[in-house]
């Protein structure tokens, strides 16, 4: 994106070696998610959640009747403990859906818990709760 061009990042290998790449990916995913919700004309209140003992959710979407928790990881191979941490924080806010968004090529749907790539998240956001 624009940030990467301004920082003269020539290729993906160089990009993935930067200390800020995780934060950049997180920001990109959040921007794309909010854009998809806007296009779907969804009524939603987005925010971020973090506790004093470092449990966090990168993006919380409050639709009024439902609350969704979205955690973003740069990895292509999310670990089970990534979903465990998301579920712990999501339980704290009463999230009805939980999404672990990564660069995975193997999406998994376990009811209220979904592990997917950005395209998978966008597909869910195009069908927000009514």
C-alpha positions, 0 to 999 in steps of 0.5 A: 500500500501507500505506507509500504511505497513511502518506506521503499519496501521493494517486495514481499520478502522485505515487507515480511522482515519489517518490525512493523509489518504486523501492525500494518497488516492489522490496520489494513484488515480493519480498514477493509472490514469497515469498508465492507460494512459501510458498503453493506450499509450495516448499522454497527459500532466498531471499537477495540478492546483491551484489559489491564492484563493484556487480553485484547480484541483488535476489532469489536463490532457491535450490531446492537443485538449481536457483538462480533470479535475479530482478531488479526494475525499476520501468520499463515498458520494460526495456532489453536492457542490464538483462538483460545486467547480470542475466545477468552477475550470474546467471552468477556464482552459477550461476543456471539461470533469470533473471527481469527483473520490470518493469511491462512489458505485453510479456513475453518468454521466451528459454529461461532468461531471462524478462522479465515483469511481476509476474503473470508471475513469480508464475505461474512461482513457482507451479510451482517446480522439484521 
